[in-house]
Structures are given as structure tokens and as C-alpha cells.
Amino acid sequence: MEITKDIRYVGVNDHEVDLFEGQYKVPNGMAYNSYIVVDEKTAVLDTVDARFTHEWLDNIEKVLGDRHPDYLIIQHMEPDHSANIANFMQVYKNTTIVSSAKAFAMMEQFFGTAFTDRQIVVAEGDTLSLGKHTLAFVGAPMVHWPEVLVTYDSCDKVLFSADGFGKFGALDREEPWADEARRYFIGIVGKYGAQVQSLLKKAAGLEIQTICPLHGPVLKENLGYYLNLYNTWSSYLAEDEGIVVAYTSVYGNTRRAVETLTEKLRTMGCPKVVVHDLARCDMAEAVADAFRYNKLILATTTYNAGIFPFMREFIDHLTERNFQNRMVGFIENGSWAPLAAKVMKQMLAGCKKLAYANTTVTIRSALNADSSAALENFANEFCRDYLAQHADTADKKNDLTALFNIGYGLYVVTTNDGKKDNGLIVNTVTQVTNTPNRVAVAINKSNYSYHIAKQTGIMNINCLSQDAPFSVFEQFGFQSGRTVDKFAGTEQLRSDNGLVFLSKYINSFMSLKVEQYVDLDTHGMFICSVTEARVISPVETMTYTYYQNNVKPRPETEGKKGFVCKICGYIYEGDELPDDFICPLCKHGAADFEPIG
């Protein structure tokens, strides 16, 4: 297979394997990828599983003929990629191995030798010239072993990504990329989200046209799609809106309660309900779905004063992989001493940013009137936002408790200029009267949203909740709606005034009509009546302090001198910050900068 004019694929497909790493079902097999860069000197990148020695060596010979490779680059020492190092070095006796120091230590463990007379040790920032191709090495520790390097070819702009961007499945089988890539990532790499985030930041500084992973297809088109999914997965954010119901049932009563619940969830507008019987399903797929969707319901029986074994295993998988940023609810069954909900919550105690449902459904043997009523309340709680998002089920005129979510918080003002929707981050929203209800919104005149609101006289105020990630602030705060469509490619929900409101990361929104305008020099204040108000979720409002302490990334100021923006982290390097300086990212003034150090 030709990757570029000078880069060839020499990997193999495995249809004999039934369980990858002894636990993950792979009905469509696996691919063990290896590549050759052909230049003045030649380099082979990684080997393959031990069962495919001769097929792999044959593939290399077909590409190189009588020519011997100059280098064998080992990015990852897991045996499905490194098992043939010794065999290769026996065939090609003049080849030099290029790898990290930790990888060579592992070679000693696997093969009894580190090939010390034929090795080049490289680390982050080192390069290897093959002629017109220069390979740069980037450290990727714990993605997902500590010795991992990835390699960038600056000539053809190819990233050899080791296990990153891999998936289950052989290359001669057609299947959607995302499902098996998600199951692969969550199962194998999911614990190391912080390390993947670090690697993504390094990759952002490279011009990449092709990604060559060690498993799965070579990626050449729409790379932003794959990078965005990896960013979502490694940030532990929900990929899709929906509810996963994971359950175990001994005699069928818990299963019947789950069936009743799932029907309620669907009729209440949940866009996706995914059900897993943990005793029978693919456990890895169930775990991947728990990370894919934003809400999780766990239903099980009390068993030996604990919980049913398959549920315990499922929760262990979640906690091992840093499960977080989700809404979670419990259904427990027990004929004499129900304990399951308490045990499940204790098992999840170490998980970050979980919002638990107020209602816990307790079934004593089988559903009765009381537990059925609790199940109804439970479904309503999980579907509150879906009911509020849809015009035919929302309480649009009377749910003015939305006003209680106004504080010194952070909000997204949404507007429309007649051509496209726009959004802006603000932190100055105030209720000024309650008879009638009036809200004041101050917007900087330099922002395009100010211009739109002044022209149209309407806006929506979206109250951001504490689960909003930093990407929301990047989307709406660090770019101008005059030049960028901030809602491009997203599903758009609209209120009665025709404006967009956010589909997630808000606890309420209000539609406002401008009744009065006050000029405040640099800002304009809009005094507005409330024409519609909906409460979407019970998650607390994102305050400015919460944003500073928990959401905004810490700026990388080490070794730098100057001033850092307290809002977005932009660094101004210089001895003095001009009094009239405006942050180029978030548009805040000099008053929101502080000296580094």
C-alpha cells in the first residue's frame, strides 16, 4: 500500500485473534501496522505480532528488494508491535535500531539484549535525517506505555502516531471508524486522558496531512474529525446527548423496571437511550457507551450485601478509566435489605464532577405503586432538560425560577444578524425589577453581538452551568462572530423569538426584548423584558470564581516575563503593559492582566 510516494505500508491483518489483549472482542480481527520510509536511507517503523514474522518480512522485501533498511524505528514496545525486533535484526544485520531509552531497557527484558552495538537513543526534540525526509521524535509517555515515541515526517507531513488514533478491526474489513476507535480508546488508552491531551497540544503545532497509527486505517481526509473526537474522549466530555442504562437482573424484576423506564425516557424526548444487560453484553462496548453519552443510569440487585458481580465489574472499569462529567442515577432492588445504591455510589466516590439524581428508585422484589411513582419522578428528573428544550413540552412562560440562576456568573448571549447565529460570553447580567421582570445586560461595544442586539432588540441569555468545559469559552469568547460562524456544524435549538439557545452546558435560558438602552461609554446596557424562560437542568451556575479555579487552564508562564490575562491566559511579554492594551483573545482590558510571578 502506498501512503505517499516515499512511504509504504508493510503491516499485516490478523483474523485469527478473538480477544485483543486477552479481553476485547474483535470480530473483524486486528491490523498490526508497520511502515517504510524510502529515501537515501531507509527506515522501517515498528514490527508486528509474533505470529506474522514471515508475512511481515516478505512485505518488507517486496518494497525494498535487495536493499537493506538502514534503521528500525521502535515507537512502542508492546509485543503486538515489537515481537519481531530480534528476528528483524537477525535478517538485517547492519540495521540500527532507533528508539527511546526506556524502550531499549524493555528490549533487554523481552529479548535479553538491548542491541547496544546497533542502537541510537532518541528523545523529545531529536531528529533523524534520511535524505529529503527528516524524522522528528515527540515524546508520548503513557499513551499508553511510558516508553512511547511518535514520529513526524516534515517532508510529507505524516504523523506516525503509535497507538494513538488506532482502532479495532483488520484493514480488509469495512466498518465505521468511530465505534471501534472509541471502544479501543476508552478500553486501552482511556485512563491516560491527561497524557493524550498533552500529545494533542504538541500535534497542534505540526502541519499534519496524514496520520499513520499502529492499528486501524491510515487517516488522510477530514483529520479535524478525528482530532476533535480524540480531544473529546481525552477530556472526558460527552460525545453525544443520551442516556445509557446499564443493568443486571437475577429473576427479571429489575429488567422489567428498566424496560418500563426506558419507554418513559423515550416518550419524554431523550434523543438516545442505550440499554446494556451487563451479564450478556460486550462489557467493553458498554463502558465505551458510558463515556460516549452524558447520562448514566445503573440498575442492579443487592447481592451478598453488595452488588451483582457484573455491575461491580462495570463500575470498576469506569473508575479505572477516570469516569467523570456525567449525570448518574441509581435503581436498586432488594427483597429485605436493599443496599445496592449505597454501594454503587461509594464505588464512584473518587470520580470527578458527577451530578447525582435526587431520586433513587428502590424496588422491593418487584415494582409496586410506590416504586412506580419513584420511577416516574426519576424519569422526569433525567429528562428535565429534554422536556425544556422542546417547545411543545417546555414551561416557557411560567418557569421564571430561571431568574434565580442569575448571579455574578458567566453567560452566553445569543443573537442573529439575519444571516447567521452568533454567541458571546458576558459576565454582567442582572435582574433589575420583578414587577415587571426586567433584566439588564451590559455588552462591550467592540463586540459584534453588541451591534446585533442594538439593531434587532432581542437576545437570549444562556446561563452557563458548572459542567461547561473551556472549549465553550474558546468557541464564544475568543473569536468574532463577524468573521466566524460560531454555530457551524452544530444542532441548533430555538426559542419562540427565533434565536438559538445552547443545547448543553446551561441550566436555564431567558429570551429578552430590549425595552431601554443606556450608553456606558465603552459598553452599552440593555434593559430587557423577559419574554420566555426555561430551566434546563439543576446543575449550579458557572460563577466567575468557579471558572477561574476549575475550568480555565493554567497558562504556561515558566521562563516568561510579562503579564498574563486572568480571563483566558493570554501572555503579554514585555516589561510594561500599556494602559489601553486589549487582550487579542478575550477582548478584556489591562485591568484583567496580572504580572507573571
Residue, then its C-alpha position, 0 to 999 in steps of 0.5 A: m500500500e502506498i501512503t505517499k510516494d516515499i512511504r509504504y505500508v508493510g503491516v499485516n491483518d490478523h483474523e485469527v485473534d478473538l480477544f485483543e489483549g486477552q479481553y476485547k472482542v474483535p470480530n473483524g480481527m486486528a491490523y498490526n501496522s508497520y511502515i517504510v520510509v524510502d529515501e537515501k536511507t531507509a527506515v522501517l517503523d515498528t514490527v508486528d505480532a509474533r505470529f506474522t514474522h514471515e508475512w511481515l518480512d516478505n512485505i518488507e522485501k517486496v518494497l525494498g528488494d535487495r536493499h537493506p533498511d538502514y534503521l528500525i524505528i521502535q515507537h512502542m514496545e508492546p509485543d503486538h508491535s515489537a515481537n519481531i525486533a530480534n528476528f528483524m535484526q537477525v535478517y538485517k544485520n547492519t540495521t540500527i535500531v532507533s528508539s527511546a531509552k526506556a524502550f531499549a531497557m524493555m528490549e533487554q527484558f523481552f529479548g535479553t539484549a538491548f542491541t547496544d552495538r546497533q542502537i541510537v537513543v532518541a528523545e523529545g526534540d531529536t531528529l533523524s535525517l534520511g535524505k529529503h525526509t527528516l524524522a522528528f521524535v515527540g515524546a508520548p509517555m503513557v499513551h499508553w506505555p511510558e516508553v512511547l515515541v511518535t514520529y513526524d515526517s516534515c517532508d510529507k507531513v505524516l504523523f506516525s502516531a503509535d497507538g494513538f488514533g488506532k482502532f479495532g478491526a483488520l484493514d480488509r474489513e469495512e466498518p465505521w471508524a468511530d465505534e471501534a476507535r472509541r471502544y479501543f480508546i476508552g478500553i486501552v488508552g482511556k485512563y491516560g486522558a491527561q497524557v493524550q491531551s498533552l500529545l494533542k497540544k504538541a500535534a497542534g503545532l505540526e502541519i499534519q496531512t496524514i496520520c499513520p497509527l499502529h492499528g486501524p486505517v491510515l487517516k488522510e481526509n477530514l483529520g479535524y474529525y478525528l482530532n476533535l473526537y480524540n480531544t473529546w474522549s481525552s477530556y472526558l466530555a460527552e460525545d453525544e446527548g443520551i442516556v445509557v442504562a446499564y443493568t443486571s437482573v437475577y429473576g427479571n424484576t429489575r429488567r422489567a423496571v428498566e424496560t418500563l423506564t426506558e419507554k418513559l425516557r423515550t416518550m419524554g424526548c431523550p434523543k438516545v437511550v442505550v440499554h446494556d444487560l451487563a451479564r450478556c453484553d460486550m462489557a467493553e462496548a458498554v463502558a465505551d457507551a458510558f463515556r460516549y453519552n452524558k447520562l448514566i443510569l445503573a440498575t442492579t440487585t443487592y447481592n451478598a450485601g453488595i452488588f451483582p458481580f457484573m455491575r461491580e465489574f462495570i463500575d470498576h472499569l469506569t473508575e479505572r478509566n477516570f469516569q467523570n462529567r456525567m449525570v448518574g442515577f441509581i435503581e436498586n432492588g432488594s427483597w429485605a435489605p436493599l443496599a445496592a445504591k449505597v454501594m454503587k455510589q461509594m464505588l464512584a466516590g473518587c470520580k470527578k464532577l458527577a451530578y447525582a439524581n435526587t431520586t433513587v428508585t428502590i424496588r422491593s422484589a418487584l415494582n409496586a405503586d410506590s416504586s412506580a411513582a419513584l420511577e416516574n419522578f426519576a424519569n422526569e428528573f433525567c429528562r428535565d432538560y429534554l422536556a425544556q428544550h422542546a417547545d411543545t413540552a417546555d414551561k416557557k412562560n411560567d418557569l421564571t425560577a430561571l431568574f434565580n440562576i442569575g448571579y455574578g456568573l458567566y453567560v452566553v448571549t445569543t443573537n442573529d444578524g439575519k444571516k447567521d447565529n452568533g454567541l458571546i460570553v458576558n459576565t454582567v447580567t442582572q435582574v433589575t425589577n420583578t414587577p415587571n421582570r426586567v433584566a439588564v445586560a451590559i455588552n462591550k461595544s467592540n463586540y459584534s453581538y453588541h451591534i446585533a442586539k442594538q439593531t434587532g432588540i432581542m437576545n437570549i441569555n444562556c446561563l452557563s452551568q458548572d459542567a461547561p468545559f473551556s472549549v465553550f469559552e474558546q468557541f464564544g469568547f475568543q473569536s468574532g462572530r463577524t468573521v466566524d460562524k460560531f454555530a457551524g456544524t452544530e444542532q441548533l435549538r430555538s426559542d419562540n423569538g427565533l434565536v438559538f439557545l445552547s443545547k448543553y452546558i446551561n441550566s436555564f435560558m431567558s429570551l429578552k426584548v430590549e425595552q431601554y438602552v443606556d450608553l456606558d461609554t465603552h459598553g452599552m446596557f440593555i434593559c430587557s423584558v423577559t419574554e420566555a424562560r426555561v430551566i434546563s437542568p439543576v446543575e449550579t451556575m458557572t460563577y466567575t470564581y468557579y471558572q477561574n479555579n476549575v475550568k480555565p487552564r493554567p497558562e504556561t508562564e515558566g521562563k516568561k516575563g510579562f503579564v498574563c490575562k486572568i480571563c483566558g491566559y493570554i501572555y503579554e511579554g514585555d516589561e510594561l503593559p500599556d494602559d489601553f492594551i486589549c487582550p487579542l483573545c478575550k477582548h478584556g482590558a489591562a485591568d484583567f492582566e496580572p504580572i507573571g510571578 
